[in-house]
Amino acid sequence: MSALFVLCLLPVFSMAQELVEAASSSLLDVNGNDLTGYFFNALIITAILLLISNLMGITLFPNITELLRGTGDLIRDNIKVIRDKTGRSLSEDSLYQMADIVDQAIYAYDKFQ
């Protein structure tokens, strides 16, 4: 689950610089001081706290967590059903018959060429 969390945070870090640039005009206080550094630090601290809570097993959003776990279980069950399927074994006669059909098809194709 933590790998999924890290993958979800990658776009946040890549978009952080764009957010800082876009918000730079609105993050000026009355005296004209730039507050983008504070904004970026708050974004990093929030991401680190979310990561720590995930590593400690604290569920911050239980509804979303249950939905994702249910979806994961459904996918796992479908993969298990597909993996457990077995095909029919072919007898030698049916295998030779299929090989003859393929040979006739190749012969017909070569004849038309």
Order of alpha helices (4+ residues) and beta strands (2+ residues): alpha-alpha-alpha-alpha
